[in-house]
Amino acid sequence: RALKAQTHDKYFPQHQRDVNFGSVQQKSRAELQRSLKMVLRATPIALTRMMIEDGIFQDLTGGTHLRCKGTTDSNASGLSEPIIGALCTGSAKEFEKLGEEARDNINRTTVRYRCNLCRALIPVDAGNPAIHTGHGATSASIQIAVHWMTVEGHGRTEVARTLDISEGTASKYMDFARYLMCDAAVRAQSKMRFGFAPDGRTTIVEVDEYDCGHYEEVGVWYWMIAVSALTRGDPTHWWFTKMDPMPTCTGGLARMPKLSTERWSPICNALFPAGANIVQMSDSNTCYLTTACPGIVDRFHVNHSARPPEWSRPVDYLANVITREVVKGGKASTAAIDSEWNHCCDWPKGLSPKTELGRLRIEGYMRAKQWLRFYRNSDPWPRFCSLVQEFIASGRTYWTHAAADDENDCAEDDDPTSRPGVAKAARQQC
């Protein structure tokens, strides 16, 4: 493991992280709280202390051992309460019985608590709903490393090869991280508010619709269309709708249907109410150009269907509705929202939108990517740790029924290697 961490050291330096989104690489100078090298090289007790500091593990020292069965030790006869002692490691004889791999991972021998009354060994992840324990569970050290790589935006194959685990195991624990990110993205999107800049200033918002997959059924093509809006220059204000199948005409060449005014009008009025002072940038779709909206004060478009295609053009747009100031030499384009969508559309191949479960899985992957894009210029690990703390405090469960959902989801889905966490998050939140 130390050699593997050293091999990947150049890809995970302390002050420059490398986030892979498909074939595009983005780098930022955000200082990392935890690096992959730090996680993989740490001893089990050092890693446990780091996770207690981050809030993923709970410090059980001084707590009550609820399963205490009393004591038969004469030296402990003066103790009357089952108090959990300090964090400790196993003895040298216990370490000799472990294999080399087990010594590097968190288990009851490498790091544990001990009850002061009955002297029972208590694992560091006891009662932690965010850690998978019991039959079929992987070491907590591997789970933490998988979560870290998922939050950094790495794919399943890369995680499996880096940590020397199977892709099925990687998917299982990556889906839990995506479950938390999907839930956070849905909650953040519900609170989004476009425009309303102070002093009458306008806000540039790019809008567009995207194809999230299509399929044919009884001669009719169905398209999964998601409508999206993005505040230019603010990645935390990126919003997109839930996908619904849109049928097209039967027979002939399958073509993506244009967004209708009937569908865009309620979305536009909800996103841009009166007083929002929005300058809309879009393509040449008719619904964007003709739909009346009280919050839009100016609108521009580019014609992607022209020959050659028009990707951008200079425009003079209204910058302030009070002073009527006009900015000359602005740019009309949808480049920013197109870039966000290209980063977002990265889910396992073979995942079909033909079934409802497949559509929920795709949307779950997209929501997780949406959360990653919100905080792409900062260290996302502390924010993910906050999500874990919220999950623990809420009393929700994940691993208790993951095994039952796994069998049902894999039977219905086109991607049998993918685990149920993403679909579960979409079912509950989306």
Summary of the structure (lengths in Angstrom):
residues: 430
radius of gyration: 26.0
end to end distance: 38.5
largest distance: 90.4
contacts: 1289
relative contact order: 0.12
helix: 38%
strand: 20%
